[in-house]
């Protein structure tokens, strides 16, 4: 089988507090206008685009770009991959690789661009590509992409010549080019003994200054191989409160704010978009009382998903029963959202208690501030429902860095039974990017698995076409019926605020990958 994409010199560029009080809070904190916040920059060209985020990126490490808070800044802005997926069509497109072919079931050849340089002036070539793949997948620096994208896949990457890369896998992998769209390419001088905070890449922007806790500035890379983006610089800021972020756009303190709720007051600047995210609770099924499947089933029955979407999410979303949404390979039409049935939830808890399950044990909801709008309020609704069902539940809301300690292996020790507030977006379009890392026994984000589910996932990952779809759907159905490791809540809808001076069309990948090259001065 041969897969060839168009070789092109330029890659596809995909396209409730009052606002016044919120702005006052910003000014009081000393967070006034940032550099180049006027209509034009000092050079007389287009002004810098100013973006306000819910949180500061924990790092810009390229091999952690699959994390939302990192990827929305890094991917396709600072660093680039060999391939990229169009979020509208799902088709794989060329990026730093112009074409690829499968030479054998376990062997692929990639032809690379020969006119690309890194921000430090060194040339991009097959050695850099092989180095980046090996660093992300085979090193011991705990890259998120290793677990999220590759799981236990064994592979080697070798430079044949400057423009030719050979990648071999231990087992057949029909979606290897798609997996490599998550490996950001870095120069061979990048350390392999630890993660980098400020990476060097090939993207249209390079890091100019990171003022920790305040702002991050990127500047246009004049040596970029593709079409130069319109804005000479990008200024990132972060504010926890959505109403403050919206007010900053409405008062010309920012051009774009992401992660908003309807009540945040964005007004005419509000833009809704499908953000490809599914909210859920990861159940720590290895610890009592959560190790009893009746308790996990009760948690699912006790949460009124329709009520949660209607009230807390203001109708922006849809009740969900699985992490793999429609349109992604492996989605199962047979899985529906768990019905709200408090009577059944109470019955299951009572049955478990009668059999000696310690249902009075304290369970902690580990929440994350800003993971989506009204995140804390959503967890309060869940807490009240689970308490009514007969469980003892408390909430601990954390910022992103502390929350990551619970999300990723190795997990926090002696934490007791937990329910982790989480959100998953499968922008790659294949269930392989969900199942292994989240449900596999050794998955990077998995706190529990079974050998039966592992076997189903392994079978699906090696299948192709219709067989792949059916195999992943079977694995999801088994998880939903026989494992019940999650309480899936809703497929989400995003809101951002956009200044009338900037033209930008968000898409399903925007929450994870916000491409600055797709932003233009309006008019």
N, C-alpha and C positions, 0 to 999 in steps of 0.2 A: 504494500500500500504506500502511495506517495502523497504527501500533503505539501502543497506549495502555495504560498501566499504572494500577493503582489509585491514586487520589489519597488520601493519608492524612496526618493531622497527625503521626502518630508512625511513623517508618520501622520496618521489620522488624528485630528484633534477633536475629540468628542465634545461634539458640542455639549395679683394681680394687684400690681402697684401701678401707679400712673407713670406715664413716660417722663413727666417733669420731675417727679420725686426720684425716679430711678436715675435720671441724668444727674440730679443733684448729688446722689450717692457716689456717682463716678467722679464728679468734680471734687467732692469732699475728700475722696481717696487720693486725689492728686493725679487721676488718670485722664488728663486733658488730651488735646490733640497730639498726635504723634508726628514724626517727621514727614514732610511732604504731604500734609493733610489738606493743603489748599487745593485749588482747582488745577494747578500745574506744578511740576517739580521745579527745582532751581535751574535745571537745564532748559526749561521752556517746553519740554515735551509733555506727554501724557503723565498725569499724576500717578503716584504709587497707589496700588489697590490695597485697601485696609480691611482686614478680616478679623472678626472677633469670634473666638471659639469658647466653648463651655469650660475648657480646661487646658492647661499648659501641656504640651507633649511631654511624656515622661522621658523620652529620648528620641533622637532621629536616626538611631541605628537602623541601617537598611534591612538587615535580616529580621527586624521586628516590625517591618512596615505592614505586615498583615494585621497588626493591632490598629484599631480605628484611630486612636489619638495620635499615633505616629504616622500612619499611612496617608491620612488626609493632607499632611504637609509634605511628606517625603516623596511619595510615589508620583512619577511622571513630572515632578517639579525639580527635585534635586537629583534623584537617581532614576534610572530607567532599566527595563528588563529586556530580554531577548524578544519576547512576544507580548501582545496585549489583547485583551478581549473587549469587543464593542458591547457596552451594556445594553444597547438597544436591540441588536440583532443576535448577540451571542457568538458571533463569528470571531475567530482568532485572526489577528492582524499582525503584520511585521512591526517590529520596533527596532532594536539593535541587530536583529537578525532579519535578513530579507527573504529567506526561504528555508524550508526544512523538509527532510524526507526520512521515512522509516526504511532502513536498509535490511533489517531483520526484526523479528519479534521483540528483541531486547536491545536494539541498536538504532540510534538516530544520528543524522548528520545535519548540522546547521551552518548555513552560509551567512557570514557576518558583514556588516557595513565596514568599509575601509576608509571612511572619511570622518571618524569620530574621535574627539579628544575629551579627556577628563578635565575637570576644573583646574587641576594642577598642571595642565599642559601635556601630560603624558598621553600616549596613544592608546585607544581602546583596541584590543585585538583578542584573538582566541585564548591567549594565555590568561588575560584578565577575566574572560568569561568563565574559563575552567576554574580559576582561582575562586571566583565569587560563588560558584555553585558548590565547590568543595567546602568553602568557609561556612556557607549557610546550612549545608546538609550533613557534612561529616565532621565538623569541628566540635569541640566540647564547650562552646560558649553559650549553649542553651538558646539558640535562635528560635523565635516563635514560629517562623516559617517552616522549620524542620518538623515540628509536630503537626502544625496546622495543615501544611500542604503535602508533606512527604510521608509522615507517619514513620513506619518502619522500612520504607523503601530503601534498598541499597543501590547506589549508583556511582559511577565514576565518569568524570569529564576530562577529555584530553584534547589539547590543541594539536591539530594535524599540521596546519600552517597558520599564518596570521589571520586569515579570513575563514578558516574552516574549523569547526568544533565537532568532536565526536562524543556522544553521551551513550553509555551502556548501563543497563539496569539488570539486576539479578533475575527479575521476573518480567514477563511482558507487561508493559504499561501503555495502553492505547492513548492516554491523555497526557503523556509527558510534556509536549509543547505547551499545553495549558498550565501544567504545574510550574513550568519555568517562567510563566508570566508573573509569578510572585517572587522570583529571585532577582533582587536589585543588583545591578552590576557595579562593582567598585574596583579601584586599581589594586595591583598586586602588593602595593606598599601598605595596605590596610592591615592592621594587627589581626592576628588569629588567636591571640591569647585572652582577649577580652573584647567587649563591645565598645563601639565608638559613639560619642554623643553628637559630634558634628561631622558628618561624612562628606567625602569627596565623591561626586558622581559625574554623569554625562548629561544631565538634564538641562533645561533652558534657564534654570536659576541656580545660583550658588549661595551658600550661607555668608552673609555679611557680618551680622552681629546678633548674638543671643544674650539678651539682658535677662538673666534668670529671674523668674517671678514677675516680669513686667512685659517684655515684648521680644519678638523674633523678627529680624529683617532679612529678606532674601533679595538679591540683586540679579538682574539679567546677566547671563553668561554670554559675553560677546563672541566666544569661540564655539557657540552651539552649532551643531551640524545641520539642524533643521531650520524651519522658519522661525524667526525671532518673534517672541510674544510681544503684544502691544505695550504692556505695562513694564516700565524699567525696573520696578521694584515691587515687592509685596511686604506689607507690615502685618504681622499677626499679633493680636492681643488676646487675652482671655478674661472672662468674667463669669462667675458661677451663676448669677441670677439671669434668667432669660429676659426678664423685663428690662434689665440694664442693657443687655446686648441689643435688644430691639430699639431702645431709646437712643443708643449710640448711632444707629443707622439713621433714624428719623431726625437726629440733630446734627448730622454730618460729621460725627466723630468716627464713623466707620462706614464702609461701603457694603459689607456683607456680614451677616450674623447667622450662624447655624444653630440647630438644636433648640428651636423655639416651640412654645405651646400657643394655642389660640388666644389665651388670656394675657399673653406677654405684651400685647399692644403694638404689634408691628404695623397694623393698619394697612394702608395701601401698598406698603413695601413688602407685605407678606407674599411668599410664593410657596405653594404646596408641591411636593414631589414624592414619587414612590421611592423610599430609601432602602428597600431590599433587606430590612432588618426584622427579626422576629424576637420578641421579648419572651423570656422564660425564667424559671427558677431551676437551678441545678440542685437536685436532691442528693445529699451525702448518704447514699444508700448502703454504705459499709458500716455505719454506726447506728446503734439502737437509739430511739425507736424506729429510725428511718430505714433500718435493714429489714423491716417487715413490709412486704408488698402491700398489705392492707392499709398501712399507714400512708404509703405513697399514693395509693389509689384514693384514699380519703382526701389527701391534699388536693388532688385534681378535682374531685367532686365539690370541694368546699369553696373553690375560687369561682366567683361569678364573672366569667370573662366578658360576657356581653355588657354587664353592668360596669365593669372596669373600663372598657372601651368607651362606653357612652358617657360616663361621668369623669373619670380622671383624664382620659385621653381625648375628651370632647368629640368623640365620634371619628377621630382620625386614626383609623386602624380597623382591623377585622379579627374577630376571635379565631385562634389558631389551635391546631391539634398536633402539628409537627414542625420541626425546624427547617425542613426542606419545602419551600413554597412552590406553588404551581409554576411551571415553566422551567424548573430545574430538573435535570435528569435524576430520576429516583423518587420524585414526588409520588405519593400514593393517594389516589382519589378515595380509597377505602377508609382512610383515617380522617375522622371528623373531630372537632373540638370536644373535649369531655363536657358532658352536660352539667349544669349547675344543679346539685342535688344535696342539700345540706343534711337531709334525713339519712341518706345513704352514707354520707361522710361520718356522721355521728355513730351510725350502726357499725361501720368498719372499725372505728377507733375503740368502741366499746367491746367488740369481739376480740380485738388484739389485746386490750387490757385484761380481759377475762382469761386469756391464755398466757398471761404473765409478761407481756411486752411492756416495758417501762415507758408508757405514753406520757407520764408526768415529767419526764426528763426535759430540761430546758433546751429548746431549739433556738439557734440564733440565725436570723436573716442577715446575711452580709450584703448590704446594699452599696451602691456606688453613686456618689453625688454626680449629677449631670449626665448619667448614662443615657437618659432620654428625658424629655420634659416631665416634670412632676414625678420624678423617680421616688422621692421619699414618700409622697402621698400615696403612690401605688403600693408601696410596701406596707404602709399603714392599713390600707384596705385588706391586703393579704393577711396581715397579722390579726386583724379583727375577725376575719373569716375562719382562720385556723384555730383561734382561741374559742370561737363559738363551736367548732367541731369537736373540741375536747383536748387540744394540744396546748402546751405551754411555750409561748413564742415571744422573743424579744427582737429588737432591731438594732443593728450597728451599721450606721452609714459611714463610708470611708471615701477618701479621695483616691484617684486612680492608682497611684503607686502602691498604697497599702492594699487596695482591692486586688491588684494583680498578684499579690502574694497568695491569695486564695484561688484565683482563677487558674494559675499555671503551676505545673509541677516544678520543684517539689513543694507540696502544699504546706500550709501552716500546721505545725504539730500541736497536739493537745488543744485543738480548737473546739472539740465537742461536736455534736451533730449540727450541721449547718444547711441552710438553704441559700444558695448564691444567686443574687439578682444578676442576670446576664442578658446579653443581646447578641444575636448571631446573624450575620449577613453573608449569604452565599452568592457573591457577585461572579464567581467563576462559572456557575451554571451546571455544576455536577456535584452529586451527593458525596463524592469522594472527599470533598473539601469540608464536609460536615461529619460524616460517620466515624472515620478513624480517630480524629482528634478529640471528638466530643463523646463518643460512645464506646470506642475501643478500650479494652482493659488497660492498655498502656498509653492511651491518648494523652496529649499534652494538657488538655483541659478536662480529662475524664477522671472522676473520683471513684468510679465503679464500672465494672463491665462483667460480661460472662463469656465463657469459652464458646458457647453456642452462637452468641451474637458476633463474636470475633470471627468465627468461621464464615458466617453469612456476609460480613463486610469484606473479608478477604476474597471470597468468591466473586462478589460484585465488582471489586476493583480490577479484577483481571478480565472481566467480560467486556463486550463491545455492543454498541447499537441497541437493538431491542432487548437483547439478553441482559445488557447492563441495566437498563431501565427497570426490567422486571426483578432483577436480583436485588437492587438497592431498595425498591419498594417492599420487597419481602422482608428485608432486614429492618426497615422502618416499622413495618407492621408487627414484627416480632418484638421490637423494642417497646412499642406502644401497649402491647397486650401482656407480654411475659416479663418485662424488665421494669418498665415505668420509672426510668431514672430521672425524668424531668416533669415539671408542670409547665407546659407550654401555654403562653397567654395570648399573644396577639401578633399578627403581621402589621408592622407599623407604617405610618405615613409621616413624612418629614415636612417641616416648615422652616424656611429661612427668610430673612429680611434682606432685600436687595435695594440699594440706592438707585435712583433714577438716572444717575450718571454712569452706571456700569451695566453692560449687557452680559448676561450669563444665563444659560439654560441648564438647570440641574437635571440629573438623571439618576438611575437606580444605584450608580456607583458613587454618587457625590458624598455620601456620609463617610466613605472609606478612602476616597481618592478624589480630592478637589483640585482639578487641573487649572492652574493659573493661566495657561495658554488659551483656555477656552473663555477667558474673561477679556472683555474689550470695552473701551470707552463708548458710552451710548451715543448714538447719532453718528 
